[in-house]
């Protein structure tokens, strides 16, 4: 089974939402580390911001779909999005 890619878009300096997203992704990595791949994009200079047309941070792309923009999701919401992408 291939890993589900989570791309996190956070600002510099980090806003409170970005800090919350980083904290949340540490929890997800601890629980589902074998099943997920987490990539951080700090911007807005990173070209991935334009690729996905991300205008607000924080944002999360699960697989190849933009799922959350401008907010830090709850753990339950993020796990739901991961399950939609194939998390077992």
Biopython code that builds the backbone (N, CA, C, O; Angstrom):
import numpy as np
from Bio.PDB.StructureBuilder import StructureBuilder

atoms = [
    (1, "UNK", "N", (0.842, -1.182, 0.000)),
    (1, "UNK", "CA", (0.000, 0.000, 0.000)),
    (1, "UNK", "C", (0.888, 1.248, 0.000)),
    (1, "UNK", "O", (1.857, 1.333, 0.755)),
    (2, "UNK", "N", (0.549, 2.201, -0.847)),
    (2, "UNK", "CA", (1.340, 3.425, -0.882)),
    (2, "UNK", "C", (0.889, 4.373, 0.227)),
    (2, "UNK", "O", (-0.248, 4.325, 0.696)),
    (3, "UNK", "N", (1.801, 5.216, 0.620)),
    (3, "UNK", "CA", (1.511, 6.171, 1.688)),
    (3, "UNK", "C", (0.625, 7.291, 1.165)),
    (3, "UNK", "O", (0.702, 7.672, -0.003)),
    (4, "UNK", "N", (-0.217, 7.809, 2.049)),
    (4, "UNK", "CA", (-1.053, 8.957, 1.718)),
    (4, "UNK", "C", (-0.229, 10.208, 1.976)),
    (4, "UNK", "O", (0.302, 10.400, 3.070)),
    (5, "UNK", "N", (-0.129, 11.043, 0.975)),
    (5, "UNK", "CA", (0.675, 12.263, 1.078)),
    (5, "UNK", "C", (-0.154, 13.391, 1.680)),
    (5, "UNK", "O", (-1.254, 13.693, 1.217)),
    (6, "UNK", "N", (0.395, 14.002, 2.714)),
    (6, "UNK", "CA", (-0.212, 15.178, 3.343)),
    (6, "UNK", "C", (0.742, 16.337, 3.104)),
    (6, "UNK", "O", (1.889, 16.309, 3.551)),
    (7, "UNK", "N", (0.268, 17.349, 2.404)),
    (7, "UNK", "CA", (1.086, 18.532, 2.182)),
    (7, "UNK", "C", (0.517, 19.654, 3.035)),
    (7, "UNK", "O", (-0.647, 20.029, 2.896)),
    (8, "UNK", "N", (1.352, 20.183, 3.915)),
    (8, "UNK", "CA", (0.943, 21.246, 4.826)),
    (8, "UNK", "C", (1.572, 22.557, 4.366)),
    (8, "UNK", "O", (2.780, 22.635, 4.140)),
    (9, "UNK", "N", (0.744, 23.574, 4.234)),
    (9, "UNK", "CA", (1.191, 24.902, 3.818)),
    (9, "UNK", "C", (1.104, 25.821, 5.031)),
    (9, "UNK", "O", (0.021, 26.064, 5.562)),
    (10, "UNK", "N", (2.260, 26.329, 5.465)),
    (10, "UNK", "CA", (2.309, 27.192, 6.640)),
    (10, "UNK", "C", (3.081, 28.462, 6.303)),
    (10, "UNK", "O", (3.943, 28.467, 5.424)),
    (11, "UNK", "N", (2.762, 29.524, 7.007)),
    (11, "UNK", "CA", (3.392, 30.814, 6.757)),
    (11, "UNK", "C", (4.639, 30.989, 7.612)),
    (11, "UNK", "O", (4.865, 30.260, 8.578)),
    (12, "UNK", "N", (5.439, 31.972, 7.230)),
    (12, "UNK", "CA", (6.605, 32.375, 8.020)),
    (12, "UNK", "C", (6.461, 33.859, 8.280)),
    (12, "UNK", "O", (6.328, 34.619, 7.320)),
    (13, "UNK", "N", (6.479, 34.316, 9.517)),
    (13, "UNK", "CA", (6.513, 33.506, 10.732)),
    (13, "UNK", "C", (5.195, 32.750, 10.894)),
    (13, "UNK", "O", (4.169, 33.181, 10.368)),
    (14, "UNK", "N", (5.214, 31.642, 11.608)),
    (14, "UNK", "CA", (4.002, 30.837, 11.720)),
    (14, "UNK", "C", (2.902, 31.550, 12.499)),
    (14, "UNK", "O", (3.152, 32.182, 13.526)),
    (15, "UNK", "N", (1.693, 31.435, 11.992)),
    (15, "UNK", "CA", (0.531, 31.959, 12.707)),
    (15, "UNK", "C", (0.066, 30.891, 13.697)),
    (15, "UNK", "O", (0.591, 29.778, 13.711)),
    (16, "UNK", "N", (-0.904, 31.231, 14.508)),
    (16, "UNK", "CA", (-1.391, 30.263, 15.502)),
    (16, "UNK", "C", (-1.968, 29.028, 14.816)),
    (16, "UNK", "O", (-1.826, 27.917, 15.326)),
    (17, "UNK", "N", (-2.614, 29.208, 13.672)),
    (17, "UNK", "CA", (-3.147, 28.062, 12.932)),
    (17, "UNK", "C", (-2.051, 27.153, 12.428)),
    (17, "UNK", "O", (-2.195, 25.930, 12.456)),
    (18, "UNK", "N", (-0.949, 27.735, 11.964)),
    (18, "UNK", "CA", (0.177, 26.934, 11.485)),
    (18, "UNK", "C", (0.811, 26.132, 12.602)),
    (18, "UNK", "O", (1.196, 24.979, 12.408)),
    (19, "UNK", "N", (0.918, 26.740, 13.771)),
    (19, "UNK", "CA", (1.447, 26.034, 14.942)),
    (19, "UNK", "C", (0.535, 24.857, 15.291)),
    (19, "UNK", "O", (1.011, 23.764, 15.597)),
    (20, "UNK", "N", (-0.777, 25.090, 15.244)),
    (20, "UNK", "CA", (-1.742, 24.028, 15.547)),
    (20, "UNK", "C", (-1.656, 22.899, 14.521)),
    (20, "UNK", "O", (-1.750, 21.726, 14.883)),
    (21, "UNK", "N", (-1.478, 23.245, 13.242)),
    (21, "UNK", "CA", (-1.356, 22.226, 12.193)),
    (21, "UNK", "C", (-0.103, 21.386, 12.416)),
    (21, "UNK", "O", (-0.150, 20.162, 12.292)),
    (22, "UNK", "N", (1.011, 22.026, 12.741)),
    (22, "UNK", "CA", (2.241, 21.272, 12.989)),
    (22, "UNK", "C", (2.060, 20.317, 14.166)),
    (22, "UNK", "O", (2.498, 19.168, 14.113)),
    (23, "UNK", "N", (1.422, 20.788, 15.212)),
    (23, "UNK", "CA", (1.176, 19.951, 16.397)),
    (23, "UNK", "C", (0.275, 18.766, 16.021)),
    (23, "UNK", "O", (0.535, 17.632, 16.422)),
    (24, "UNK", "N", (-0.777, 19.034, 15.254)),
    (24, "UNK", "CA", (-1.704, 17.997, 14.828)),
    (24, "UNK", "C", (-1.004, 16.953, 13.951)),
    (24, "UNK", "O", (-1.229, 15.753, 14.105)),
    (25, "UNK", "N", (-0.159, 17.417, 13.037)),
    (25, "UNK", "CA", (0.519, 16.475, 12.148)),
    (25, "UNK", "C", (1.536, 15.618, 12.889)),
    (25, "UNK", "O", (1.803, 14.491, 12.471)),
    (26, "UNK", "N", (2.103, 16.118, 13.967)),
    (26, "UNK", "CA", (2.985, 15.284, 14.803)),
    (26, "UNK", "C", (2.185, 14.136, 15.415)),
    (26, "UNK", "O", (2.670, 13.007, 15.493)),
    (27, "UNK", "N", (0.955, 14.430, 15.849)),
    (27, "UNK", "CA", (0.091, 13.379, 16.409)),
    (27, "UNK", "C", (-0.258, 12.347, 15.335)),
    (27, "UNK", "O", (-0.215, 11.143, 15.586)),
    (28, "UNK", "N", (-0.603, 12.827, 14.143)),
    (28, "UNK", "CA", (-0.970, 11.926, 13.046)),
    (28, "UNK", "C", (0.226, 11.054, 12.667)),
    (28, "UNK", "O", (0.078, 9.854, 12.432)),
    (29, "UNK", "N", (1.404, 11.661, 12.610)),
    (29, "UNK", "CA", (2.602, 10.895, 12.271)),
    (29, "UNK", "C", (2.892, 9.829, 13.326)),
    (29, "UNK", "O", (3.304, 8.719, 12.988)),
    (30, "UNK", "N", (2.681, 10.159, 14.596)),
    (30, "UNK", "CA", (2.904, 9.186, 15.667)),
    (30, "UNK", "C", (1.927, 8.014, 15.568)),
    (30, "UNK", "O", (2.297, 6.874, 15.848)),
    (31, "UNK", "N", (0.689, 8.287, 15.173)),
    (31, "UNK", "CA", (-0.327, 7.231, 15.097)),
    (31, "UNK", "C", (-0.334, 6.477, 13.777)),
    (31, "UNK", "O", (-0.585, 5.272, 13.757)),
    (32, "UNK", "N", (-0.063, 7.165, 12.675)),
    (32, "UNK", "CA", (-0.206, 6.564, 11.345)),
    (32, "UNK", "C", (1.069, 6.686, 10.517)),
    (32, "UNK", "O", (1.004, 6.691, 9.288)),
    (33, "UNK", "N", (2.217, 6.782, 11.163)),
    (33, "UNK", "CA", (3.477, 7.047, 10.485)),
    (33, "UNK", "C", (3.791, 6.150, 9.302)),
    (33, "UNK", "O", (4.378, 6.600, 8.318)),
    (34, "UNK", "N", (3.408, 4.891, 9.389)),
    (34, "UNK", "CA", (3.673, 3.948, 8.302)),
    (34, "UNK", "C", (2.764, 4.181, 7.095)),
    (34, "UNK", "O", (3.059, 3.724, 5.991)),
    (35, "UNK", "N", (1.651, 4.898, 7.313)),
    (35, "UNK", "CA", (0.657, 5.058, 6.257)),
    (35, "UNK", "C", (0.629, 6.453, 5.637)),
    (35, "UNK", "O", (-0.047, 6.669, 4.632)),
    (36, "UNK", "N", (1.357, 7.399, 6.230)),
    (36, "UNK", "CA", (1.309, 8.774, 5.723)),
    (36, "UNK", "C", (2.709, 9.303, 5.438)),
    (36, "UNK", "O", (3.693, 8.874, 6.041)),
    (37, "UNK", "N", (2.769, 10.233, 4.515)),
    (37, "UNK", "CA", (3.988, 10.979, 4.203)),
    (37, "UNK", "C", (3.631, 12.450, 4.362)),
    (37, "UNK", "O", (2.715, 12.939, 3.701)),
    (38, "UNK", "N", (4.338, 13.153, 5.223)),
    (38, "UNK", "CA", (4.024, 14.551, 5.504)),
    (38, "UNK", "C", (5.105, 15.450, 4.916)),
    (38, "UNK", "O", (6.297, 15.256, 5.157)),
    (39, "UNK", "N", (4.663, 16.440, 4.139)),
    (39, "UNK", "CA", (5.567, 17.392, 3.507)),
    (39, "UNK", "C", (5.110, 18.793, 3.900)),
    (39, "UNK", "O", (3.924, 19.111, 3.815)),
    (40, "UNK", "N", (6.050, 19.625, 4.329)),
    (40, "UNK", "CA", (5.728, 21.002, 4.685)),
    (40, "UNK", "C", (6.186, 21.947, 3.588)),
    (40, "UNK", "O", (7.280, 21.808, 3.040)),
    (41, "UNK", "N", (5.327, 22.913, 3.278)),
    (41, "UNK", "CA", (5.659, 23.984, 2.344)),
    (41, "UNK", "C", (5.544, 25.291, 3.122)),
    (41, "UNK", "O", (4.475, 25.626, 3.632)),
    (42, "UNK", "N", (6.632, 26.011, 3.208)),
    (42, "UNK", "CA", (6.595, 27.306, 3.875)),
    (42, "UNK", "C", (6.628, 28.370, 2.792)),
    (42, "UNK", "O", (7.399, 28.276, 1.837)),
    (43, "UNK", "N", (5.814, 29.348, 2.943)),
    (43, "UNK", "CA", (5.699, 30.252, 1.821)),
    (43, "UNK", "C", (5.578, 31.681, 2.230)),
    (43, "UNK", "O", (5.826, 32.085, 3.366)),
    (44, "UNK", "N", (5.191, 32.400, 1.260)),
    (44, "UNK", "CA", (4.595, 32.027, -0.019)),
    (44, "UNK", "C", (5.584, 31.819, -1.162)),
    (44, "UNK", "O", (5.134, 31.696, -2.301)),
    (45, "UNK", "N", (6.879, 31.772, -0.946)),
    (45, "UNK", "CA", (7.830, 31.608, -2.039)),
    (45, "UNK", "C", (7.893, 30.217, -2.638)),
    (45, "UNK", "O", (8.420, 30.053, -3.738)),
    (46, "UNK", "N", (7.378, 29.216, -1.957)),
    (46, "UNK", "CA", (7.396, 27.833, -2.429)),
    (46, "UNK", "C", (6.463, 27.699, -3.638)),
    (46, "UNK", "O", (5.304, 28.107, -3.555)),
    (47, "UNK", "N", (6.937, 27.137, -4.759)),
    (47, "UNK", "CA", (6.102, 27.022, -5.968)),
    (47, "UNK", "C", (4.840, 26.173, -5.788)),
    (47, "UNK", "O", (3.883, 26.335, -6.547)),
    (48, "UNK", "N", (4.819, 25.281, -4.810)),
    (48, "UNK", "CA", (3.628, 24.450, -4.588)),
    (48, "UNK", "C", (2.427, 25.306, -4.205)),
    (48, "UNK", "O", (1.288, 24.917, -4.466)),
    (49, "UNK", "N", (2.662, 26.473, -3.588)),
    (49, "UNK", "CA", (1.559, 27.370, -3.233)),
    (49, "UNK", "C", (0.796, 27.765, -4.494)),
    (49, "UNK", "O", (-0.435, 27.785, -4.493)),
    (50, "UNK", "N", (1.513, 28.077, -5.559)),
    (50, "UNK", "CA", (0.863, 28.470, -6.820)),
    (50, "UNK", "C", (0.248, 27.263, -7.516)),
    (50, "UNK", "O", (-0.829, 27.366, -8.103)),
    (51, "UNK", "N", (0.924, 26.123, -7.453)),
    (51, "UNK", "CA", (0.423, 24.904, -8.091)),
    (51, "UNK", "C", (-0.992, 24.567, -7.599)),
    (51, "UNK", "O", (-1.864, 24.212, -8.392)),
    (52, "UNK", "N", (-1.207, 24.681, -6.288)),
    (52, "UNK", "CA", (-2.516, 24.373, -5.709)),
    (52, "UNK", "C", (-3.385, 25.613, -5.512)),
    (52, "UNK", "O", (-4.501, 25.508, -5.004)),
    (53, "UNK", "N", (-2.886, 26.789, -5.908)),
    (53, "UNK", "CA", (-3.607, 28.061, -5.748)),
    (53, "UNK", "C", (-3.979, 28.311, -4.284)),
    (53, "UNK", "O", (-5.101, 28.715, -3.977)),
    (54, "UNK", "N", (-3.030, 28.065, -3.397)),
    (54, "UNK", "CA", (-3.241, 28.304, -1.969)),
    (54, "UNK", "C", (-3.052, 29.791, -1.699)),
    (54, "UNK", "O", (-1.999, 30.354, -1.998)),
    (55, "UNK", "N", (-4.069, 30.419, -1.138)),
    (55, "UNK", "CA", (-3.994, 31.848, -0.844)),
    (55, "UNK", "C", (-3.926, 32.167, 0.630)),
    (55, "UNK", "O", (-3.529, 33.270, 1.006)),
    (56, "UNK", "N", (-4.304, 31.226, 1.470)),
    (56, "UNK", "CA", (-4.319, 31.445, 2.918)),
    (56, "UNK", "C", (-3.647, 30.281, 3.630)),
    (56, "UNK", "O", (-3.760, 29.128, 3.215)),
    (57, "UNK", "N", (-2.951, 30.604, 4.705)),
    (57, "UNK", "CA", (-2.325, 29.569, 5.522)),
    (57, "UNK", "C", (-3.021, 29.529, 6.866)),
    (57, "UNK", "O", (-3.532, 30.555, 7.316)),
    (58, "UNK", "N", (-3.058, 28.408, 7.507)),
    (58, "UNK", "CA", (-2.535, 27.132, 7.044)),
    (58, "UNK", "C", (-3.483, 26.476, 6.045)),
    (58, "UNK", "O", (-4.662, 26.819, 5.956)),
    (59, "UNK", "N", (-2.934, 25.528, 5.301)),
    (59, "UNK", "CA", (-3.740, 24.756, 4.352)),
    (59, "UNK", "C", (-3.193, 23.332, 4.325)),
    (59, "UNK", "O", (-2.009, 23.102, 4.569)),
    (60, "UNK", "N", (-4.067, 22.390, 4.028)),
    (60, "UNK", "CA", (-3.663, 20.982, 3.932)),
    (60, "UNK", "C", (-4.182, 20.393, 2.632)),
    (60, "UNK", "O", (-5.354, 20.545, 2.286)),
    (61, "UNK", "N", (-3.292, 19.720, 1.921)),
    (61, "UNK", "CA", (-3.647, 18.963, 0.730)),
    (61, "UNK", "C", (-3.476, 17.501, 1.100)),
    (61, "UNK", "O", (-2.408, 17.080, 1.545)),
    (62, "UNK", "N", (-4.546, 16.726, 0.911)),
    (62, "UNK", "CA", (-4.525, 15.295, 1.219)),
    (62, "UNK", "C", (-4.578, 14.559, -0.119)),
    (62, "UNK", "O", (-5.518, 14.734, -0.894)),
    (63, "UNK", "N", (-3.561, 13.735, -0.383)),
    (63, "UNK", "CA", (-3.472, 13.118, -1.706)),
    (63, "UNK", "C", (-3.199, 14.217, -2.706)),
    (63, "UNK", "O", (-2.145, 14.853, -2.667)),
    (64, "UNK", "N", (-4.144, 14.445, -3.603)),
    (64, "UNK", "CA", (-3.991, 15.550, -4.556)),
    (64, "UNK", "C", (-5.147, 16.541, -4.464)),
    (64, "UNK", "O", (-5.358, 17.338, -5.378)),
    (65, "UNK", "N", (-5.900, 16.490, -3.355)),
    (65, "UNK", "CA", (-7.037, 17.383, -3.177)),
    (65, "UNK", "C", (-6.799, 18.382, -2.054)),
    (65, "UNK", "O", (-6.378, 18.011, -0.958)),
    (66, "UNK", "N", (-7.074, 19.654, -2.337)),
    (66, "UNK", "CA", (-7.003, 20.682, -1.304)),
    (66, "UNK", "C", (-8.198, 20.458, -0.383)),
    (66, "UNK", "O", (-9.344, 20.550, -0.822)),
    (67, "UNK", "N", (-7.939, 20.166, 0.893)),
    (67, "UNK", "CA", (-9.025, 19.829, 1.821)),
    (67, "UNK", "C", (-9.317, 20.918, 2.845)),
    (67, "UNK", "O", (-10.475, 21.126, 3.206)),
    (68, "UNK", "N", (-8.291, 21.614, 3.317)),
    (68, "UNK", "CA", (-8.484, 22.636, 4.351)),
    (68, "UNK", "C", (-7.657, 23.856, 3.983)),
    (68, "UNK", "O", (-6.475, 23.733, 3.664)),
    (69, "UNK", "N", (-8.274, 25.035, 4.025)),
    (69, "UNK", "CA", (-7.566, 26.281, 3.729)),
    (69, "UNK", "C", (-7.981, 27.329, 4.749)),
    (69, "UNK", "O", (-9.169, 27.542, 4.989)),
    (70, "UNK", "N", (-6.985, 27.985, 5.350)),
    (70, "UNK", "CA", (-7.242, 29.084, 6.254)),
    (70, "UNK", "C", (-7.622, 28.687, 7.660)),
    (70, "UNK", "O", (-8.019, 29.532, 8.463)),
    (71, "UNK", "N", (-7.501, 27.392, 7.969)),
    (71, "UNK", "CA", (-7.835, 26.946, 9.320)),
    (71, "UNK", "C", (-7.096, 25.666, 9.647)),
    (71, "UNK", "O", (-6.674, 24.920, 8.764)),
    (72, "UNK", "N", (-6.952, 25.434, 10.939)),
    (72, "UNK", "CA", (-6.391, 24.173, 11.411)),
    (72, "UNK", "C", (-7.570, 23.248, 11.700)),
    (72, "UNK", "O", (-8.387, 23.551, 12.569)),
    (73, "UNK", "N", (-7.672, 22.127, 10.990)),
    (73, "UNK", "CA", (-8.806, 21.236, 11.218)),
    (73, "UNK", "C", (-8.698, 20.521, 12.558)),
    (73, "UNK", "O", (-7.627, 20.449, 13.160)),
    (74, "UNK", "N", (-9.822, 19.998, 13.006)),
    (74, "UNK", "CA", (-9.788, 19.138, 14.189)),
    (74, "UNK", "C", (-9.138, 17.815, 13.786)),
    (74, "UNK", "O", (-9.071, 17.476, 12.605)),
    (75, "UNK", "N", (-8.670, 17.089, 14.766)),
    (75, "UNK", "CA", (-8.067, 15.787, 14.494)),
    (75, "UNK", "C", (-9.075, 14.867, 13.804)),
    (75, "UNK", "O", (-8.726, 14.129, 12.883)),
    (76, "UNK", "N", (-10.313, 14.920, 14.255)),
    (76, "UNK", "CA", (-11.360, 14.072, 13.672)),
    (76, "UNK", "C", (-11.600, 14.422, 12.199)),
    (76, "UNK", "O", (-11.783, 13.528, 11.372)),
    (77, "UNK", "N", (-11.600, 15.709, 11.873)),
    (77, "UNK", "CA", (-11.796, 16.128, 10.486)),
    (77, "UNK", "C", (-10.638, 15.670, 9.610)),
    (77, "UNK", "O", (-10.847, 15.208, 8.488)),
    (78, "UNK", "N", (-9.421, 15.798, 10.123)),
    (78, "UNK", "CA", (-8.253, 15.373, 9.354)),
    (78, "UNK", "C", (-8.267, 13.865, 9.147)),
    (78, "UNK", "O", (-7.983, 13.397, 8.045)),
    (79, "UNK", "N", (-8.588, 13.100, 10.174)),
    (79, "UNK", "CA", (-8.651, 11.641, 10.025)),
    (79, "UNK", "C", (-9.745, 11.266, 9.025)),
    (79, "UNK", "O", (-9.567, 10.336, 8.239)),
    (80, "UNK", "N", (-10.873, 11.977, 9.045)),
    (80, "UNK", "CA", (-11.935, 11.731, 8.062)),
    (80, "UNK", "C", (-11.434, 11.963, 6.641)),
    (80, "UNK", "O", (-11.720, 11.167, 5.746)),
    (81, "UNK", "N", (-10.691, 13.042, 6.429)),
    (81, "UNK", "CA", (-10.142, 13.330, 5.102)),
    (81, "UNK", "C", (-9.127, 12.270, 4.690)),
    (81, "UNK", "O", (-9.063, 11.889, 3.521)),
    (82, "UNK", "N", (-8.338, 11.797, 5.645)),
    (82, "UNK", "CA", (-7.373, 10.737, 5.343)),
    (82, "UNK", "C", (-8.083, 9.431, 4.993)),
    (82, "UNK", "O", (-7.634, 8.699, 4.111)),
    (83, "UNK", "N", (-9.169, 9.139, 5.666)),
    (83, "UNK", "CA", (-9.943, 7.918, 5.360)),
    (83, "UNK", "C", (-10.541, 8.016, 3.959)),
    (83, "UNK", "O", (-10.567, 7.027, 3.227)),
    (84, "UNK", "N", (-11.020, 9.199, 3.581)),
    (84, "UNK", "CA", (-11.526, 9.396, 2.222)),
    (84, "UNK", "C", (-10.440, 9.123, 1.194)),
    (84, "UNK", "O", (-10.723, 8.662, 0.088)),
    (85, "UNK", "N", (-9.191, 9.411, 1.562)),
    (85, "UNK", "CA", (-8.063, 9.205, 0.653)),
    (85, "UNK", "C", (-7.522, 7.772, 0.703)),
    (85, "UNK", "O", (-6.595, 7.436, -0.034)),
    (86, "UNK", "N", (-8.091, 6.931, 1.562)),
    (86, "UNK", "CA", (-7.704, 5.527, 1.590)),
    (86, "UNK", "C", (-7.020, 5.030, 2.853)),
    (86, "UNK", "O", (-6.548, 3.894, 2.889)),
    (87, "UNK", "N", (-6.959, 5.854, 3.886)),
    (87, "UNK", "CA", (-6.359, 5.409, 5.157)),
    (87, "UNK", "C", (-7.179, 4.262, 5.731)),
    (87, "UNK", "O", (-8.409, 4.303, 5.748)),
    (88, "UNK", "N", (-6.473, 3.242, 6.199)),
    (88, "UNK", "CA", (-7.176, 2.091, 6.792)),
    (88, "UNK", "C", (-7.094, 2.123, 8.287)),
    (88, "UNK", "O", (-7.627, 1.237, 8.954)),
]
sb = StructureBuilder()
sb.init_structure("model")
sb.init_model(0)
sb.init_chain("A")
sb.init_seg("    ")
for serial, (resi, resn, name, xyz) in enumerate(atoms, 1):
    if name == "N":
        sb.init_residue(resn, " ", resi, " ")
    sb.init_atom(name, np.array(xyz, "f"), 0.0, 1.0, " ", f" {name:<3s}", serial, name[0])
structure = sb.get_structure()
